[in-house]
Amino acid sequence: MTAPGTISRARLKQPGADYALLRAEAIRRVQAMAGDIWTDYNFSDPGVTIIEQLCYALTEMPYRAGFPVADLLCSPIFDTINLRRQGLFPAPSILPCNPVTTNDFRRLVLDRVPGVANAWFLPCDTPGKDPVRGLYDIAVLRTPDYPERGGCALTHRVERCYTAHRALCEDVATIHVLEPVATLVAARIEIADEADPSDTLANAFFQLGLSLAPEPRRMSLAEKIARDPATSDVFYGPLMLRGFIGDDQLHPLPTQFTADQLVEILAASDGVLTVDTLSVHTADHPQPYREGTPIPVPKGHYLDLRTEANDGRFSIQMFRNAARCEPDPGRVRRRLAQLWNQQRTTYPLRAGYAERYGTPEAQYWDLKSYTSVQDQFPQIYGIGTAAMPTASAVPKRMAQIKQLKGYLLPFDQLLADSYAQLAFLRDLFSVEAGGTTTYRWQSLRGIVPDLVRMELLEPGYLPAMADLTAETDPVLARQNAVLDLLLSFYALALSPPAGTQADPLAAVLQRQQSIAAKQMLLRRAAPATRDRGRGVDYLRPMSSRSIAGAELLASIELGLLDAETADLSDTGDAHARESAPCLHRKPFYLVDWILLRHARPPQQAEGSRYSFRVTAVLAASEQENDAAGWASTARSILRSNMPAHVAVECLFLRPAEMMRFEALYTAWSRALRRGPQSTLVETSRQLELFLHRHRPTPDPTGNRVARPSPSPSPSPSPSPSPSPSPSPSPSPSPPPSPSAVPDPQAPSPPERGDGTASNEPAGIASSRRLLARLGDLVARVRAGQSEPQPSTGDPAVAPASPGAQGFDTDTALTADTAAAFFDAGFVFAVRYLSLTTPEAEGDLNASEVSTIRAAGLALMAVQHVDAAGWVPTASLGVEHGSAAAANAASATLPVGVTIWLDLEGVADGTPSDQVIAYCNAWFGVVAQAGYRPGLYVGAECGLTSTELTTQLTCSFFWESGSNVPPVDGIGYCMVQQIDSAYVLDGVAYDADTVQADDQGATPYWYAAA
């Protein structure tokens, strides 16, 4: 039986909650300040009554402030904490880190790639005197149930898993699946009297097999916590999803045994007393190995122990008291299978993580609600709701009441504002840090009884209170302090570059930029800390999600440096100075030299050239190059964000040089992702040559100075009789360097309608042709006819169900992986279409469409986006939209399905009208082909909320996992969640949820078969 609840008589620990203590302190102060005229402190004194009511009201504040933190941060809509909004992360997101050691990588591959029984990361044996360091050869032991002919698919999965998590300046050289060498152990052993022969033999076979081909044993979450109770120890290293693997389970790759070692293993088995004789027979050696003889394991192989009985007899003979024991073959087989099953048991950990380390339970309270202290007074005072005098009351009585109510109004205002501030806590301690204010107040109208009728408030009460609060609210300073506190939870800090702006307006702008940078860092605190040493995932299409981990922090700090260097002093318009962008960052690339090693044959490579070296390539304006200390500070930022063992070289390029570099870098990145090897060799060579020619050289002071670019040839003198020019001439470009790679974006010479070459510049001719095709579409867009509702006879094209959980991935799905996603509860998939035609390998095709639908998943498609820093135009929108429609049709996607345009990574400074023209051109082409166009709004999309809402002609919007503007009045119909821990069956993905937008619409999918 539960004991009845009681109120403790113990003294309250919080002084502000102790009514008696507050009353005594108030009386003491009154006596000190007015003791000569106020001498009656009895309960009947009206002044004492006022003190008592105020003290009682004050005790509510510490009571509410003492609620659990989860309740203070609880959302009023969902009765839970929105961790992402508050800048908080659950333990499984913030504590794990990218693999660092070889054991970390082994755990990761074992955890994420089905079919792998064990894996070893071995330093690559590169030929030559100066080998490339940081390369691994990965040896994979497949599980017995994995098909022998599936080695190629298995190595591909291992490669994808590794490159998604590889360390900076490290890479894989080869991946090979170990091949079995049939091995037979013949022995004569003596067993204990109480030992069961069948169980003893099964255990002996198990111990021998585990030693010859080691496989790790996993722990459940409960076992891990019992062994390592600290949460930081549970999530030490990469995030585990299928069980924890201790260091004691990660044995080195066996390369040699001796018969004596196997004797020791047998002797240590349960039930075995002695081992009399032992020999080992392998398929690759005609003679048996006996005691004292080394047993080599051929490279690329493992010893596969054969345990089958031959004519009912096993190769290991057992004796008890000199009498031979005959085990039961069936029982030996079953017991051995049971032992291996126990060894290979996996534990799904996500549910356990969610239960033990998930969002804490919370209850929402209306912390802002306040009941006036005047309602607590005895009715005789006439100031409460139940005691208000009638209109017939004598004027003197009414005057007394109004006087007392007016006297109490400041106290009511202070208390009401305190509760408003407490309710504001969940907004203040969040990524937004309160938004535009850090102090809150609330009006007393509707709180204090009869306030309006008695005309106790001035007409300007509301604006006066707002002004008073704003005057005393140092918003920028307090927001910076709040964000500093939240970042400190993750041992992160961000300071503006050295040197404070003397101009007051510039100082304000600096604070705004600092806030924007801290908000960006706080939103990405998990990847910023977890992936700090991770390299770029070169097998994934170029995007903000595949960059190297060091780029994240460096980009944010470099953005602050750019903003600090930006010259606003010459801007005469004060409004223009105040409205300057808070944070920006021009193109920044990190070239990992180990990925450039393909430029030279292994036997000719200078390993030190490619080992533990990166080049940071930054766009630098003339002003930045001339700014004192800018380059030095940029180098310092980059150095501080790189691992200590990596040499960092900085390259600052002017616009023309940067364009050339980006063309080479894009071609090289595509070759890394798709090959072939000949293209990879050539693009690596060209990029290395470019970096070498622009490599900074030391000046006499020891600083690095960029090599000067060759000056363009002087332009000819203008003709004395000028002729009108239809278009401005392009600015001269530096002469190409020898053996330069042809610009992949250079158009072929245009032709006239009769096939003869045109004298019109190629770029202008190409634009004219594309814009001519666009003309009709633009007219239809402006007329509101750009997106007719597609009609389809395929009943499988239907609106997506609100609440449906899905995923998007750039990895081609097989029948097995699609089934794994279906079994995990996913309803639909979003797969990628190529930017060009025909559809590239690895992107969506007709076979994969059938596979996905056959697995029970619905399907939508999204087109790849170009490399970060791209410049959208209307003509490019037609080109990309045409490719999207053609590739969707070739993949047998029926008309009516939603195809998404991925809008992110737009070059800084691109005019928004260009972005709008690109999008609407893309939408028009896709809609004309019969599909329903939608927009994936990603980071750096180049458009504001108003422009997204009013200037675009699509009906569906997909919110990325980045910080993106809202689409007011329309809303998002699909929401994405990004986490690098999202990997299922070896496939990296981002999670997506369908929801009805503000118009009640959802995108259209191709339903499951």
N, C-alpha and C positions, 0 to 999 in steps of 0.2 A: 504494500500500500504506500502511495506517495505521500510524504509528509506535507501538510499545508504550508503554502508560502508565507513567509513573514518578512517584515521590514527590519533590517538590521539596525541595532541600536548603536553600532560602532560609529566612531567619528569618521566622516567622509574624508578621503585622502585629497580630493580636489577642493581647495578653499572656495573656488567660485560656486561650487554646488552646495555649500554649507550655509543654509539660511541663517542659523543662529550666529555664525561667525560674521556674515555680512551685516546683519542687524547691529551687532555689537560694534563693529568697525564704523558703521554709519553714525551711530549715536556718539561714539568717541570723537569723530571728526566734527559733528555739530557742536558738541560741548567745547571743543577747542576753538572753533571759529565764531560761535554765537552764544557761548555760555552765559554771558552777562545779561542777555535779554531773553534767552530761551532757557527756562529752568524746569519746565514740566516735561518729563520723559515717560509719563505713565501711558498705558495702553489706550486710554481714552483721549489722549491729545491728538488732534487732527494731523499735526506735523509728523508725529510718530506713526500714525496710520499710513501716511504717504510713504514714509521710509520703509515700512514693513511691506507694503504692496510692491514697491520697486525692488526690494531685495528678493521678494518671492519670484518676481518676474525674471530677475537675473539668473536664478538657479536653472532656468530652462536651457540657457545657452550652453553651459558645460555639459548638461545632460545630452543634448543633441550632438554636440561636438564629440562626445565620447562614443558615438555609435561606431560599430566596426567600419574600417576603411572601405570595405566592399560595399556597405550600405551608403556611405557618403558619395561613392563614385557610381552608384547604380543608375542605369538608364531608366527614365520614367516610362519607357515604352515596352521594354523587353524583360524587365525585372532581372537584369544581369549586367555585368560590366562589359562594355565594349573596350577590350584591352587595347586594340589597335588605336582607337581614338584617344585613349589615355596615355599612349606612349609606353605601354606595358606589354610584356611578352611572357607567355608561359614557359616553364623550364625547358620543355622539349624544343622550343624555338630559339631560346637565347643562350643556353648553356653549351650545347654541342658545338664542335668546331670542325672545320674542314680537315681531312686527314693530313697528318704531318709526318709520322713515321711509317716505315714499311708495314709494321703491324697494324697501324690504322688503316692503310689501304687494303690489307688482307681482310680485315674485319668488314670493311665496306663492300668489297666484292662478294664475300661470302654471304653478306646480308642482303644485297640488292640483286644479285644475279642468280636466278634459279638454275639448277643444273650443275653448279659448282660445289664440289665436295671440299676442295681446299685450293688455295692459290698462294704462290710465292712470288715476291718481287725481288729480282736478282739484279745487281749492277751489270749493265750491259758490257760485254767484252768487245769493245770497238777496236778494230785493227789500227795499227799505226803507233808512233811514239807519243803522239799528243792526242789521246782520245777525247771525245766529247763526254764531259761528265754530266750526270743528272739523267741519264737514260736508263730505263729498266727493261729487262726481259721478264715477261710474266709467264710463269708456268702454271697451268690450270689442271687440276685433277677433277674430272667430271664424275657425277654421281652414277651409280650402277644403272639407274633407270633411264639415263640420258642416252639417246640413240648415238651409236658410234659414228654415223655419217653426219651428225649434226655439229661437228666440231667447228665448222666455219661460222655458223650462226652463233655458237657459244662464244667464240673469240670476238665476234662483232659486238655482242652484248657486253662483254668484259671491257672492250675498248670504249664503248659509249659511256659506261659507268665510270671508267677511269678519267676520261677527258672532261667529264662534267665536274670532276673534283680534283683534277691534277694540280700539283703545286706549281707555283711560278718557277720558271727555269728548269722544269723537269718534264719528261715526256716518256712515252713508251716506244721502244725500238721494235720488239717482236712480242707476239703473244702466241703461244703454242699449247695445245692440249697434250698432256702426257699420254703416251701409248703404253699399254700393259705388256709386261714380260711375264709369261706364265711361270710360276714358281711353286715348287713342291718342297715341303719340309718333312723329312723322314726322321723320326726319333723314337726312342724307347724310354718310357718314363714310368716311375713308380708313384702310385697314388695312395692317399691316406685311406685308412680303413672305413671312415665314415663318408668318404667322397663318393658322389654319384658319377659313374663313368661318363654318361652322356653329357651331363652338365659340365663336368671337368674338361672334357674334350672340346665342347663348344666354347668354353671360356678361354682355353688355350689357343684355339684357332682365332678367336676374336682378338686376343692380346697380340698375337703374331701379326695378324692382318693390319691391326691399327699401328703397329710399329713400322711395318713395311710401307704402308700408304696411309700416313696420318690424316685423320679427320677430326676437327675440333668438336667438343661437346659444348652445347649452349646452356645458358642459365635463364630461368624465368625472371620476371621482374621481382617477385617475392624473394627468390634466391639471391639476386643481386643486392637488394636492399638489406637482407640479412648479413651479407658479406661486407658490403660497403654502405653503411646507413646514410652517409652524407649525400644530399641531392647532387652536389657538384661531382661526386665520385660516380653516381649513377649515370650522369650525362658527360662523362669524361671521354673526349675523342669524338668521332663521328656518331651521329644519331643511329641507334640500332632499332630495327623494326621487327626482326625475327628471332630475337634472343641475344643475350650478352655472351661475349667470347672473351675469356680471360687470357692474359699473356701466357699462362702455363699450358694453354691449349694450342698455341701457335708454334709448333715445332719447325725446325729448319727442314729444307728439302733434303730428303735422304739421297746421298750420292754413293755411299758405300756401307756395307755391313760386314760383320764377321760372324762365323758360326758361334763363337763364344758369346757374342751379344744375344743371339737368339736363345742360347742355352739359359742365360740369365733371365730372359723374359719368360721362358717356359717355367723355370724353377720358381719364379715369383707368382705364378698363376695359382688361384685358389685350388686346393686339393692335391697339388703336385708336391711330392716329397723330394724326388731326385730325378735328374735327367742322365740316363746312362750313356746314350749315344745320340748324335744328331748329325745329319748331312742335309745339304741344300742343293736342289736340282733346278736349274733355270733353262728356259727354252733356247737361250742364245749361247749356251755353253755345254759342250758334250759331256764333260766330266763333272761329277758332283763336288761341291765345296764341303770340306770337312773342317773340324775345329782347328783354329789357328790360321785358316786361309781367308784372306779378304774376299768379299763378294761385291764386285763393282756394280753400280746401277748405271746402265747406258744413258748417255745424255738424251733428254727428251722422253725418258721412259720411267716407269715405276714398276716395282716387283708386285705382281698380282698373285696373291696366295690362293692356291687351289685347295679347296676343302672337301671335294666330292669323294664319296666312298667308291672304291673299285672292287666290284664283286662283294659288296658288303663289308669290306675291310678298308680302314683308313690308313694314311701314311704314318700317323703317329700311333704307336702301339702302347697300350697301357697294361700295367701289371700291378697286382695287389698281392703282397706276400709271395712273389714269384709266380703267381697264377695269372694267366692272361685274362683281361676283362674285355668283353665285346660290347661296346656301346650300341644303342639303337640309332641307326642312321636317320630315321624320321625325326626322332626327338632331338638329335644333334642339330639337324637342319633348322627345326623350328626354334630351338633355343638360340642358335647363332643369329637367325633373322631377328629375334627379339632383342638381342644385345645390340645389333647394328641399328635397329629402329630407335632404341633408347639413345644411342650415341648421336643419331641424326635428327632428333626431335627439335622442332622449331616452336617458337612461342610468339604469337601475334601480340605485339606490345602496344599498338596504338590505343586500344581500348583501355589498357591499364594506365597508360599515360594520361588519357582524358579523365579517368576516374580519380587518379591520385594527384596529378599535377595540372588539372584543367582549370578553367575559370572558377574562382571561388563563388559559392552561393551567396546571394545578396538579396536584400529586400529594399524596395524603393519606399522612401518616406518623403512627404512634402515638407522639406526642411524650411521652405520659404514662408509657410503659413504662420501667421501671427495674430493673436487675439489681443486687443488693446488692454493695457493695464487698467484703463478706466472701467472696463467691464468687471474688474475684480473688487472694486470698492463697494462698501455697504450701500444699499439702495438709498439711505438717507441723504447721501451726498448728491444724488440726482444726476450723475454723470454717465451712468452705464446705460446699456440698451434697455434694460427692464425698468429703469427708474427715471427716464427722461420726463421732465415736467411738461405739462400741456401748455398750449398757447395762452391760456388764461392765467398763468402764474404771474405773480406780482413782478414788476420790473426789477426790483432789488434782488429778488431770488434768482431771476434769470441772469442778472449781471454777475452774481456770485458764481453761478454754475459756469458761465462762459469764462470767467477769470480763472477758475480752477482747471477747466479743460485746456485753456490756452497755456497755463503753467505746465501742464503735463505733456503737451504736444512734443516738445523737444525730446523728452524721455521716450515717448512712443516712437518718434522718428529714429532715434539711435537704436532702439531694440529691433524695430522692423528692418532697418538696414543691416543689422548684424545677422539676422536670419536670412536675408536675401544674399548676403555675402557667403554664408555657410552653404546655401543651396548652389551658389555659383562655383563652389569648390571643384565640382566635376568638370566645369568648363575651364577654370583657371589652370588646374593641374592636368593639362591635356596637351596634345601636340599643338593645338591652336593657341594655347596660353591665354585664353579669354577672348581672343579675337581683337576687338577694337578698344577694349577697356579691361582693367583689372580690379576695379571696384564696382559694386552693384548697390543700388538703393531701390526702394519701392515706395510708391505713393501711399499716403495714409487714407486716401479716399476709399471707402468701403471697409476700412479697418476700425477707425475711431468713430464711435456712435455719433450721429447727428452732426457730422462735421460740416456738411454742405449747408444744411438748413440754418445753422447758427453762424455761417459765414466767417469761420475761423481761419480760413486760408486765403492768402492774397491771390488775386487773379493770375499773377505770374509765378505761382508756386512750382509748377512742374518744370518750366524751363530754368527757373532759378536753382532748383535742386540739381538738375542735370549739369548746369554750369559749375555749381559748387563742387560736385563730385569730380568733374573733369579737371577742374583747376588743381585739385589735390591728388590727382592720379598720375604718377610718373609712369605711363604705360610702357614705354620702351624699356626702361631700366628694370621694371618689375617682370616684364615678359622675358627678358634676357636672364634674369635671376631664376625664374621658374624653369626655363628650358635648361639652364645649367644644372639645376637640381635633378631634373629627370635624366639628363645625359650622364650624370655622375653615377646613377644606378648601374650603368654598364661600363664604368671606368672610361667614359668618353668625355672629351672637352674640346671646345672649338673657340679659338680666340682670333680676333681680326689681326691682319698683318701689322707689324710694328709701325708706329707712326700714326698719330692722331690728326684728323683733319682740323685745321684751325677754323675754317668757315663753319658757323653754327649749322647752316643748312646741310653742309656736307657731313657734319658729325651726326645729325639726325638720320641722314641717309645711310651712313655707316651702321648705325644701330639697327635700322630696318633690314639691311642686308645681312647683318649678323643673325637676326631673328630668323630670316628666311633660310639661312644656311643651317642653323641649329634645328629647325623644324624638319628640313630635308634629312639631316643626319639622324634625327630621332625616329623618323618613319622607317629608316633603313638600318636601325641599330643592330638588328639581328644579323643581316648579311655583312654589315660593316665589321662586326666583331668576329663572326663565324668564318667568313671567307677572306680574311685579311691576306693570307698567304696563297690564295687560290689563283691559278692562271686562267687565261681565257679558254673557254670551251670552243675549240676551233671546229668541232663537228656540228655545232649548232649554228643556224643562220645568224648573221651579225645583228645584234639588238642590244638594248640596254641591259638585258638579262643574261647575256653571255660574256660580259666584260670580265677582265681580271679583277679580283677582289681589291687589290691595291688602288685601282682606278677610282673606286667609289669615294673613299675619303679624300684622295688627292683632288678629284674633280670638284668636290665641295669647297675645299680650301682654296683651290685655284680660282674658283668663281668669286670668292671673297677678295682675292688679290686683284682680279680683273676689275671688280667694282671699285676697289680702293684706288686703283690707278686711273680709272675713268675720269677725264677732265671735265668737271662741271662748272669750273670757274668762268669759262668764256660764255656761258649761257646767260644771256641777259634776262630772259623770262624766268621769274622766280617760280611760276607754276610749273614750267618745264623741268626745273631742277627738282622740285618736290615730287614730281610724278615720274622721275627716272626709274627704270626697272630696278628692283631690289636685288636681284641676283642673276647672273648670266655666266655662261662659260662657253668659249669658242671651242672648236674641235680639239680633242686631246686623244692621242693614241699611244698605246704601249706595245712596242714590238719586242716580243720574247725571242731572243736570238737562237735559242735551242730549236725553234721551229724553222729557222732559216738554214739549218744544217744541210738541207736537201740541195743547196746551191752547189755543193761540191761532193764528189764521191767520197765515201768513208775513208778510203786509204789515203786520200789527199787532203782531207779536212784538217784544219788547224783547230784542235779541240778547244784550246783556250779562247779562241775567237767566239765560239758559240756557247760557252759554259758560264752559267750564272751571271748573265748579262742581259740587261734590257735597255732599250732606247725609248725615252719619252719624247714624243713629237707633239709640239704645241704650235698653234697658230699665234703669231705675235704681230701686233700692229706696229707702225712706226713709232707711235707714242709710247707703247710699252717697251720697245727696244731702247728708246731714248730715256725712259724713266730711270732715275737713280735707284739702283738696288732691286728693280723688278725681277730681272733674270736671276739674280742671286737668291732672292726670296723664293722664286718658283722652284729653283733647284733644291733649296732647303726643304720645301714642302714635299717634293717628290721623294727626296732621300728619307725623310722621316716616316713616310708611309710605306716604304719598301722593307722587306726582310733584310736583316743585317748582312747576310751572306751574299746578297745580290748587288752587283755593280750597276749603278744607274748613270746613264748618259742622257743629257738633255739636248734637244734639237729645237730651235725656235725658227719657224719658217714664215716667210712673208706669203701673202695670198697666192701669188702665181706658183710658188714652190709647193705650197700646201695642196693646191689642186693637183699638181703632178704626183705628189706623194699619195694622195687619196686614191687616185686611179690605180697606182701600183699596189697599194695596200689592199684595195677591194679585190683586184684580180688575184692576188696572193691568197687572201682569205678564202675566196671561192675555190681555189685550187686545193687548199688544205682540206676543205670540206668535201669536195667531190672528185678531185683528181682530174685527169690521169697523172701518172708520175712524171711524164715528160713536161706537162704544163706546170706542175709543182716545182720541178727543177728550174725551169726558165723564169717563172715569176719570183721564186726565191732569189735567184741570181740578180734579177733586175732590181729588186727591192734592196738587197744588200749593197749593190753598186751605188744606188741613190744615197743610202745612209752613209756609205763610206765617203762619197764626194761632198756631202754636206756636214761631215763630222766636224765638230768644233775643234779648233787647234789652240794650244796654250799660247797666251801672249807673254811678254817679258815679265809681267807681274805675277804670272802663275794662274790667272783666270782663264776660263775657256771662252774662246771667241769663235762664233760661227764663221765658216768659210764664206767669203763673199760670192754672191751669185754672179754669173757672167752677165755683163750689161748687154741689153738688146742693142742691135745695130741702130744707128741714128736714122731717124725718119728723113726722107728727102724733103728739100725745101719746097714750100707751097708754090704752086704755079701762079704767075702774075695775074692771070685771068681766071679767077676761081669759077668753078662750075658747081651748080647745086648738087648736093649729095642726098640721095633718098634716105639714107640711114647712117648713123654715126659709124665710123670705122672702128673695128675692134682694136683694143689696146695691144701693142706689140708684146709678144711672149718671148721669154729667153730662148736662145737657140737650143735645140735638143742636144742632150749629151750623147756620146757615142753608144751604139748598141742599145738604144732606148727601146723599151717595149712600146709597141703601137698603142695609142690611147684607145681603150676599149669603148669609149663613148664617142669616138670620132665617127660621124656619119659618112656613108659612101657617097661618091659624087652623084648629085641629083640628075635626073634626066627629064627632058621635055616630053610632051605627049608623043612626039614622033620618034623618040628614042635617042635623039641627039643630046649631048651634054649641055646643061644650062650654065650660063656665066654667073647666075645668082649664087651667092654664098650658100654652102650646103646647109648650114643651120637654119638660114632664113627660108630656103626652099622646103626643108622638112617641116618647119613650123607652119608654112602656108598650107601644105597638103593636109596636115593634121587638123589645123583650124578650119579648113574647108569642110572636113568631115564632121567637125564639132558644131558648125553653124546651125544646122537643123536641130541638133539636140539642145543647144543653148536656147533657141527660140521656144522650143517646147517647154524647157525648164521655166523660162520667164512667164510662159502662159499657164503654168500650173499643170502641164500635161506630161512632165518628164517621167513620172513613175506610175504608169497605168497598173492596175492590179493584175498581176500575172494570172492567167488562167491555165490550169493544167488538168489533164484527164487522169493523172496519177493520184489515187486516193491516199497514197503514202505521204504526200506533201501536206502537212497540217501544222497549225500553230503549236508551238512548244508548250508543254504544261507548266504553269507557274509552280515554282518550288523544285523543279527537276534539277538534279545534281549531275553535272557533266564535267568534262575536262577538255583542254586543248593541248596538243603536243605536236612537235615537228618530227617525231619519230614514226616511221611507217608501222602500222599495226598488223600483226599476224593473227591467225586464228587463236593462238594460245594467249597472246597478250590482250586481244580484244575480249576474250572470254574472262581473263583475269579481272579486267575493269568491270565487266558486267557482274561478276561474282562479288566484287567489292561494293556493289550498290550503285554504280554510275549508270545513268540513263542515256546519255548522249555523248558524242565525241565531236570535236571541231578539229579538222585537219587542214593542212596548208596546201595552197595552190602556188605555182611558180609565178614569178614576175614576167617571164617570157614564155614563148611557145617554141617547141612543144614542152609538155610537162617534164620537169627534171626528175632524175632518179631520186627516190626517197620522198617525193611529194605525192599527193593523192592521185590514184589512178583507178580505173574501172574495177580491177581485181580487188583492190583494197576496199572499195565501196561495198562490194558484195560481201567481203569478209566481215566488215564492221556490222553490217545490217544482219548478217546471218548469226552473229554473236549476240544479237538482241539489243544493239545500240542504235539510237537514232543518230543522224549525221547533219552537220553544217560545215561550211568551208570558210577559210579566211586566207587572203593572199599575203604572201611574204611582203615585208617592208624593205625598202632599200637601206643601205648602210647609214648609220647615224650621221647627221650632218647633211642629209640630202636636201635638194631644193625642188619642191613641187611646182609644176606649171600645168596649164590647161592641156597642152599637147601631151605631156607625160601622163596625165590622167586618162586621156583617150587610149594611149598605148598600153598602160597597165590594165585598164578596165577591159580592153579587148582581149588581152591575154587571160585575164581572170575568167571571162565568159567562155572563151574557147577551151581553156583547160577544164573548166567545170563540165562543159558539154562532153569533152573527150573522156572524162571520168564517169560519164553516164549519170551525172546529177540531173534530175528532172527540173524543168523550169518551175518557178515558184519557190524554190528553196532560197533561204537567206544566205547571201555571200557577203562576207565582211571585208571592209577595207581597213587595213591596219595603219593608223595614222599616229606615228610617233617618231621621235628623233629628228624632227625638222630642224634645219640649220638655223642657228640663232640669227635674228635680223631679217628673216624672210618675210616680205609683206603678207599680211593676212589675206589680201585679195587673191594672191597667187595660190595660197593654200585652199581657199574657197573654190577657186576656178578648177583646181586639180580635183578636188573631191566631187564637185557637181558634174564634171566631165566623166569621171569614173562611174558615178552613180547612173548617169544617163546611158552610157554604153552597156552597163550590166543590166539595167532595167529594160533596155531595148531588146536584149537577148532573152528576156522573159524571166529573169531572176529578180529576187527582192534584195536590193542593196542595203547594207547596214554599215555602221561606222564603229570600229574599235577605237576608243579614245584613249591613247596611251600617253606616256610621259613626253613632254615637249612636243605637243601636237600642233602648236603654232596658232591656236584659236582660243578666243575667250569664251566664257559661258554664253554671252549674248550672241556672238557669231555662230556658235554651235546651234543655238536655238532658232535664230532668225534667218541665217544665210544659207543653210544647207537644205538639200532637197531629198534627203533620205528619211525613212520613217522609224528606223530601229537604231538604238545606240547601246553599245556594249562598254561598260565601265571597267577599265583595266585595274590591276592591283596597285598601280602607282597613284600618286596624288594628282588628280585631274579635276578640271572644272565641272560643275553640275550642268545639266541640260534642263534649265528651268522651263516648266510648263509641259515638257515632253517626258523627261525622266529616262532612266536607263532600264532596259528590259532584260539585261544580262549583266551579272557582276562577277568579276574575276578575283581570285585569291592566289597570291604568289608566295611560294615557299620552296627553297631549294631542297627541302627534305621530302617534297612530293615526288616519290619514285615508286612505281609499282611494276613488279615483274621486269625490272630493268629499264622501264620507260619513264623518263622524266616528263612531268606534266604540270600544268597549272589548273586549279579547280575553278569551276564556273557554276553559277546558280541562275536559273531563269526566274524572272519576276515580271509581273505585269507593270508596264510603265504607267505614267500618269493618264494616258489615254486608254488604259486597259489592254494594250496590245502586247503580244509576245512574238518573237521571231518565228520563222517557219523552218521546220526541219524535215528531213527525209526520214520518215519513221522506220523503225526496225522491221525486218522482213517477218 
